[in-house]
Amino acid sequence: MRRSTYLVRSMAEAVTPTFPLPLKSPEAPCGYAMRFGMSEPLSLDCGRKLSPYTIAYITYGGLDAERSNAILVCHALSGDQFAAGIHPVTGRRGWWETMVGPGKPIDTDRYFVICANVIGGCMGSTGPVEINPATGDAFGLDFPVVTIRDMVRAQAAFLDALEIPTLLCVTGGSMGGMQALQWVASYPERVRSAIPIATSARHTAQNIAFHEVGRQAIMADPNWHGGRYRCFGAAPSKGLAVARMVGHLTYLSEAALERKFGRALQGRETVSFGFGPDFQVENYLHHQGSTFVERFDAASYLYISRAMDYFDLAADYSGELKSAFAESRACFRLFSFTSDWLFPTSENRRIVEALRGAGNQAELFEIESDRGHDAFLLHEPELFLRVREFLDGVSTGHSG
């Protein structure tokens, strides 16, 4: 994939991205990083200011002469900036390899695709794993609580440094879709179109409850040390693995689990009458947990999940969701999946009604799939077709 080069404006300093975990594929592109806030700290919703702060990112494709073909891809809770290509830490393909790349729906032969690690993340952007200059130790729980709006504020400053005034499109699934909606609300003049996928304008009580179980599992781990585990050379890996197992279950559907595993046993013909992983589905969840701790930080999980919990776009506009989109004149295409009980179609329909009520062009495609919430990351031909045709229309001025 081609990657562009450009000058960084004086408001930001180009730095080398750093990662808290060893690289399994050091030959893979590690992307870029910029340091901000030396003269203009990032004001956060919690009332604190962050200075300095770093945004780690990667780009795909080339920016056209008019700087009009930029697409911002926003990642979900467990994602990062490596949407496509080989991930340098895991050695595996990027999390949206099905969607982003040459000739793919988000075609890097046509568009300049940008993906940045969110503030609070653990893949090079400033978060609880980074060193607190005031103490010389990792921030841990001294890091300020951040929101989806804070993440978008940081992204806006980052795009200013790239001298990209307007986005052709902003897109993402799950928490990435929340960021896309926040972009339209916070910077309506900078967004021509948006593709929120499998998302919501708020976290429900059930969403919050599942996140709280995961956070409590992390903080109950003996290696948590009040969030100062890095000072002790430890990591709450068992708690983080359980959090991932619980979270991963919410991304799936009963039909998908039954089809893939049923009650099949793992490497045995009869049950063990013990508490090890007898069933294939148990082994699968253990694998998900163990591989997750290899690439993610426990404190980042707390911070990012909390940002999702606090997200309620209507609450910022006196409870009127359509007011959040009053200044927007972008066009929208939203997607939901029939088996996604985490962010169901009803939540996406609510967003579309608000968008239309504010005078925006918006349409919703509910895709038939039994793969649950994670369907947006998988091979879904209708999703690919509808994303491609929408971007074709936006880029040629024939959308809507």
C-alpha positions as CSV (number, residue, x, y, z in Angstrom):
1,M,0.0,0.0,0.0
2,R,1.2,3.5,-0.8
3,R,1.7,5.8,2.1
4,S,2.0,9.6,1.7
5,T,4.6,11.9,3.1
6,Y,3.9,15.5,4.1
7,L,5.1,18.4,6.2
8,V,4.0,18.7,9.8
9,R,2.8,22.1,10.9
10,S,4.6,23.9,13.7
11,M,1.9,23.1,16.2
12,A,3.0,19.5,16.3
13,E,6.4,17.7,16.5
14,A,7.0,14.5,14.6
15,V,8.2,11.8,16.8
16,T,8.9,8.0,16.5
17,P,6.0,5.9,17.7
18,T,6.7,3.7,20.7
19,F,4.9,0.6,21.8
20,P,4.7,-1.0,25.3
21,L,4.9,-4.5,23.9
22,P,7.7,-6.2,21.8
23,L,7.3,-6.2,18.0
24,K,6.7,-9.6,16.5
25,S,7.0,-8.2,13.0
26,P,9.6,-5.4,13.2
27,E,9.7,-5.3,9.3
28,A,6.0,-4.2,9.3
29,P,5.4,-0.4,9.0
30,C,5.1,1.0,12.5
31,G,3.4,4.2,11.3
32,Y,4.1,7.7,12.6
33,A,3.5,9.8,15.7
34,M,3.1,13.4,16.5
35,R,3.5,15.2,19.8
36,F,1.1,18.1,20.6
37,G,0.1,20.3,23.5
38,M,3.5,22.0,24.1
39,S,1.9,25.4,23.7
40,E,-1.8,24.4,23.5
41,P,-2.8,21.7,26.0
42,L,-5.7,19.4,25.2
43,S,-8.7,20.5,27.3
44,L,-10.6,17.4,28.5
45,D,-14.2,17.0,29.5
46,C,-13.2,16.0,33.1
47,G,-11.8,19.5,33.6
48,R,-8.1,18.6,33.3
49,K,-5.6,19.5,30.6
50,L,-3.3,17.1,28.8
51,S,0.1,18.4,27.9
52,P,2.1,17.2,26.1
53,Y,0.3,14.4,24.3
54,T,1.1,12.1,21.4
55,I,-1.0,10.7,18.6
56,A,0.2,7.5,16.9
57,Y,-1.2,6.8,13.5
58,I,-0.7,5.2,10.1
59,T,-1.9,6.2,6.7
60,Y,-2.7,4.3,3.5
61,G,-2.9,5.6,0.0
62,G,-2.0,9.1,-1.2
63,L,-3.5,12.5,-0.6
64,D,-4.7,14.3,-3.7
65,A,-3.6,17.8,-4.7
66,E,-6.9,19.3,-3.4
67,R,-6.6,17.4,-0.1
68,S,-10.1,16.3,-0.7
69,N,-9.9,12.4,-0.6
70,A,-9.1,11.8,3.1
71,I,-11.1,9.2,5.0
72,L,-10.7,8.9,8.7
73,V,-11.1,5.3,10.0
74,C,-11.8,5.2,13.8
75,H,-11.1,2.0,15.7
76,A,-13.2,0.2,18.3
77,L,-12.3,-0.5,21.9
78,S,-9.9,-3.4,21.3
79,G,-8.6,-1.9,18.0
80,D,-5.7,0.4,17.2
81,Q,-4.3,2.3,14.2
82,F,-3.3,-0.8,12.3
83,A,-6.5,-1.3,10.3
84,A,-4.8,-3.0,7.4
85,G,-1.5,-4.6,6.5
86,I,0.7,-6.5,9.0
87,H,0.4,-5.5,12.7
88,P,3.9,-5.0,14.0
89,V,3.1,-6.2,17.5
90,T,0.9,-9.2,16.7
91,G,2.3,-10.2,13.3
92,R,-1.3,-10.7,12.1
93,R,-3.3,-8.9,9.5
94,G,-5.0,-5.6,10.4
95,W,-8.4,-5.6,12.1
96,W,-10.2,-4.2,9.0
97,E,-8.2,-5.9,6.3
98,T,-11.6,-6.9,4.7
99,M,-12.5,-3.3,4.2
100,V,-9.4,-1.2,3.7
101,G,-6.8,-1.7,1.0
102,P,-6.2,-1.5,-2.8
103,G,-9.4,-2.3,-4.7
104,K,-11.3,-2.9,-1.4
105,P,-14.4,-0.9,-0.4
106,I,-12.3,1.8,1.2
107,D,-9.9,1.8,-1.7
108,T,-6.4,3.0,-0.9
109,D,-5.8,3.4,-4.6
110,R,-8.4,6.2,-4.5
111,Y,-8.5,7.5,-1.0
112,F,-6.1,8.7,1.6
113,V,-7.0,6.6,4.6
114,I,-5.9,7.7,8.1
115,C,-6.3,5.6,11.3
116,A,-5.0,6.9,14.7
117,N,-4.7,5.3,18.0
118,V,-7.1,7.0,20.4
119,I,-6.1,9.1,23.4
120,G,-6.1,6.6,26.3
121,G,-4.9,3.8,24.0
122,C,-1.8,1.6,24.4
123,M,-0.4,1.6,20.9
124,G,1.7,4.8,20.9
125,S,-0.9,7.5,21.7
126,T,-0.8,9.0,25.1
127,G,-2.6,6.9,27.7
128,P,-2.2,5.4,31.2
129,V,0.8,3.2,30.0
130,E,2.8,6.3,29.1
131,I,5.3,7.9,31.4
132,N,3.9,10.7,33.6
133,P,6.5,13.5,33.3
134,A,5.6,14.7,36.9
135,T,6.6,11.3,38.5
136,G,8.8,9.5,36.0
137,D,6.5,6.4,36.3
138,A,3.7,5.2,34.1
139,F,0.5,7.3,34.6
140,G,-1.6,4.4,35.6
141,L,-4.8,5.7,37.3
142,D,-3.2,9.2,37.5
143,F,-4.1,9.6,33.8
144,P,-7.2,11.7,33.4
145,V,-10.5,10.1,32.4
146,V,-11.2,10.7,28.8
147,T,-14.4,10.7,26.7
148,I,-15.2,10.0,23.1
149,R,-15.4,13.8,22.6
150,D,-11.8,14.1,24.0
151,M,-10.6,11.5,21.5
152,V,-12.2,13.4,18.6
153,R,-10.7,16.7,19.9
154,A,-7.3,15.2,19.7
155,Q,-8.0,13.8,16.2
156,A,-9.0,17.2,15.0
157,A,-5.7,18.8,16.2
158,F,-3.9,15.9,14.5
159,L,-5.7,16.5,11.2
160,D,-4.9,20.2,11.5
161,A,-1.2,19.3,11.7
162,L,-1.7,17.2,8.5
163,E,-3.3,20.3,6.9
164,I,-6.5,18.4,6.1
165,P,-9.4,20.8,6.7
166,T,-12.2,18.5,5.5
167,L,-12.8,14.8,5.5
168,L,-14.4,13.1,2.6
169,C,-15.7,10.5,5.1
170,V,-15.3,9.4,8.7
171,T,-16.2,5.8,9.5
172,G,-15.8,3.1,12.0
173,G,-17.7,0.3,13.8
174,S,-18.8,0.1,17.4
175,M,-16.7,2.7,19.4
176,G,-15.4,3.8,15.9
177,G,-19.0,4.6,15.0
178,M,-19.4,6.7,18.2
179,Q,-16.4,8.7,17.1
180,A,-17.8,9.2,13.7
181,L,-21.1,10.6,15.2
182,Q,-19.1,12.8,17.6
183,W,-17.1,14.2,14.6
184,V,-20.3,15.3,12.9
185,A,-21.6,16.9,16.1
186,S,-18.3,18.6,17.1
187,Y,-16.9,19.6,13.6
188,P,-19.9,19.6,11.2
189,E,-18.1,21.8,8.7
190,R,-15.2,19.4,8.4
191,V,-17.2,16.2,7.5
192,R,-18.7,15.6,4.1
193,S,-20.0,12.1,4.9
194,A,-20.1,9.5,7.6
195,I,-20.5,5.7,7.7
196,P,-21.3,4.7,11.3
197,I,-21.5,0.9,11.6
198,A,-22.9,-1.3,14.4
199,T,-23.0,1.6,16.8
200,S,-25.2,3.8,19.0
201,A,-25.5,7.4,20.1
202,R,-25.4,6.2,23.7
203,H,-24.3,3.3,25.8
204,T,-27.2,1.4,27.4
205,A,-27.4,0.1,30.9
206,Q,-26.6,-3.4,29.6
207,N,-23.6,-2.2,27.7
208,I,-22.3,-0.4,30.9
209,A,-22.9,-3.5,33.0
210,F,-20.8,-5.8,30.8
211,H,-18.0,-3.2,30.8
212,E,-18.1,-3.0,34.6
213,V,-17.8,-6.7,35.0
214,G,-14.6,-6.6,32.9
215,R,-13.2,-3.7,34.8
216,Q,-13.8,-5.4,38.1
217,A,-12.1,-8.5,36.9
218,I,-9.0,-6.4,36.0
219,M,-9.0,-4.6,39.4
220,A,-9.5,-7.8,41.3
221,D,-6.3,-9.3,39.9
222,P,-3.6,-9.5,42.5
223,N,-1.2,-8.0,40.0
224,W,-3.3,-4.9,39.6
225,H,-1.5,-3.0,42.4
226,G,-3.9,-0.1,42.4
227,G,-3.1,0.5,38.7
228,R,0.6,0.9,39.4
229,Y,1.5,-2.6,38.2
230,R,4.2,-1.4,35.8
231,C,6.1,0.0,38.7
232,F,6.1,-3.5,40.2
233,G,7.1,-5.1,36.9
234,A,3.8,-6.9,36.9
235,A,0.6,-7.1,34.8
236,P,-3.0,-8.1,35.7
237,S,-3.0,-10.5,32.8
238,K,-5.6,-12.9,34.3
239,G,-8.0,-10.1,35.0
240,L,-7.6,-8.6,31.6
241,A,-8.1,-12.0,29.9
242,V,-11.4,-12.5,31.8
243,A,-12.4,-9.0,30.8
244,R,-11.7,-9.9,27.2
245,M,-13.6,-13.1,27.4
246,V,-16.7,-11.3,28.8
247,G,-16.4,-8.6,26.2
248,H,-15.9,-11.0,23.4
249,L,-19.1,-12.9,24.3
250,T,-21.1,-9.7,23.7
251,Y,-19.6,-9.4,20.2
252,L,-21.0,-12.8,19.2
253,S,-24.5,-14.2,18.8
254,E,-26.0,-17.4,20.2
255,A,-26.5,-18.7,16.6
256,A,-22.8,-18.1,15.7
257,L,-21.6,-19.9,18.9
258,E,-23.9,-22.8,18.3
259,R,-22.9,-23.1,14.7
260,K,-19.2,-22.9,15.4
261,F,-19.0,-24.9,18.6
262,G,-22.2,-26.4,19.8
263,R,-21.4,-28.7,22.7
264,A,-18.3,-30.2,21.0
265,L,-15.6,-31.3,23.4
266,Q,-12.0,-30.0,23.1
267,G,-9.5,-32.8,22.5
268,R,-11.4,-35.4,24.4
269,E,-14.2,-37.9,24.0
270,T,-15.8,-37.5,27.4
271,V,-16.0,-34.7,30.0
272,S,-13.2,-34.5,32.6
273,F,-15.4,-34.0,35.6
274,G,-13.2,-31.0,36.4
275,F,-13.0,-27.3,35.7
276,G,-10.6,-27.1,32.9
277,P,-11.8,-26.2,29.4
278,D,-13.7,-29.4,28.4
279,F,-15.7,-27.7,25.6
280,Q,-14.4,-26.1,22.4
281,V,-16.2,-22.9,23.2
282,E,-14.4,-22.7,26.5
283,N,-11.0,-23.2,24.8
284,Y,-11.9,-20.5,22.3
285,L,-12.6,-18.0,25.0
286,H,-9.4,-18.9,26.8
287,H,-7.5,-18.3,23.5
288,Q,-9.2,-14.9,23.0
289,G,-8.2,-13.9,26.5
290,S,-4.6,-15.0,26.2
291,T,-3.9,-13.5,22.8
292,F,-5.5,-10.2,23.9
293,V,-3.1,-9.7,26.9
294,E,-0.2,-10.0,24.4
295,R,-1.2,-6.7,22.7
296,F,-3.3,-4.6,25.1
297,D,-2.8,-2.8,28.3
298,A,-5.2,-3.4,31.3
299,A,-5.4,0.3,32.3
300,S,-6.2,1.3,28.8
301,Y,-9.1,-1.2,28.8
302,L,-10.5,0.6,31.9
303,Y,-10.1,4.1,30.3
304,I,-11.5,3.2,26.9
305,S,-14.4,1.2,28.2
306,R,-15.3,4.1,30.5
307,A,-15.2,6.5,27.6
308,M,-17.8,4.4,25.8
309,D,-19.9,4.2,29.0
310,Y,-20.0,8.0,29.3
311,F,-21.0,8.5,25.6
312,D,-24.5,9.9,25.3
313,L,-24.6,12.3,22.4
314,A,-28.2,13.5,23.1
315,A,-27.3,14.4,26.7
316,D,-24.9,17.0,25.4
317,Y,-27.8,18.7,23.6
318,S,-30.5,18.8,26.4
319,G,-31.6,15.3,25.5
320,E,-32.4,16.2,21.8
321,L,-30.4,13.9,19.6
322,K,-31.3,15.7,16.4
323,S,-29.9,18.9,17.9
324,A,-26.5,17.3,17.8
325,F,-26.7,17.2,14.0
326,A,-28.3,20.6,13.5
327,E,-25.2,22.1,12.0
328,S,-24.3,19.1,9.8
329,R,-25.0,19.0,6.1
330,A,-23.2,15.7,5.6
331,C,-24.7,12.6,4.0
332,F,-24.9,9.4,6.1
333,R,-25.1,5.7,5.5
334,L,-25.5,3.6,8.7
335,F,-25.3,-0.2,9.0
336,S,-26.6,-2.6,11.6
337,F,-26.8,-6.4,11.8
338,T,-29.8,-8.5,12.6
339,S,-28.0,-10.6,15.3
340,D,-26.2,-7.7,16.9
341,W,-27.8,-7.5,20.4
342,L,-25.1,-5.2,21.7
343,F,-25.9,-2.3,19.3
344,P,-29.2,-3.4,17.8
345,T,-30.9,-1.9,14.8
346,S,-33.3,0.0,16.9
347,E,-30.5,2.2,18.2
348,N,-29.2,2.8,14.7
349,R,-32.8,3.6,13.6
350,R,-32.9,6.2,16.3
351,I,-29.8,7.9,14.9
352,V,-31.2,8.0,11.4
353,E,-34.5,9.5,12.6
354,A,-32.5,12.2,14.4
355,L,-30.3,12.9,11.4
356,R,-33.3,13.3,9.1
357,G,-35.1,15.4,11.7
358,A,-32.1,17.8,11.5
359,G,-32.3,17.9,7.7
360,N,-29.5,15.5,6.8
361,Q,-29.5,12.8,4.2
362,A,-29.4,9.5,6.0
363,E,-30.2,5.9,5.3
364,L,-29.9,2.7,7.3
365,F,-29.1,-0.8,5.9
366,E,-29.9,-3.7,8.2
367,I,-27.8,-6.6,7.1
368,E,-29.0,-10.2,7.6
369,S,-26.2,-11.9,9.5
370,D,-26.0,-14.4,12.4
371,R,-22.5,-13.3,13.3
372,G,-23.4,-10.8,16.0
373,H,-21.7,-7.5,16.6
374,D,-18.4,-8.6,15.1
375,A,-20.0,-9.0,11.7
376,F,-18.6,-5.6,10.7
377,L,-15.1,-7.0,10.9
378,L,-15.9,-10.1,8.9
379,H,-16.7,-11.0,5.3
380,E,-20.1,-9.4,4.7
381,P,-20.6,-8.9,0.9
382,E,-23.6,-6.6,1.2
383,L,-21.7,-4.3,3.6
384,F,-18.8,-4.1,1.2
385,L,-21.1,-3.4,-1.7
386,R,-23.0,-0.6,0.1
387,V,-19.9,1.0,1.5
388,R,-18.2,1.1,-1.9
389,E,-21.2,2.5,-3.7
390,F,-21.7,5.2,-1.1
391,L,-18.1,6.3,-1.2
392,D,-18.3,6.3,-5.0
393,G,-21.3,8.7,-4.8
394,V,-19.7,11.0,-2.2
395,S,-16.4,11.3,-4.1
396,T,-18.2,12.1,-7.4
397,G,-20.8,14.3,-5.8
398,H,-23.7,12.0,-6.6
399,S,-24.5,10.8,-3.1
400,G,-28.0,10.8,-1.5
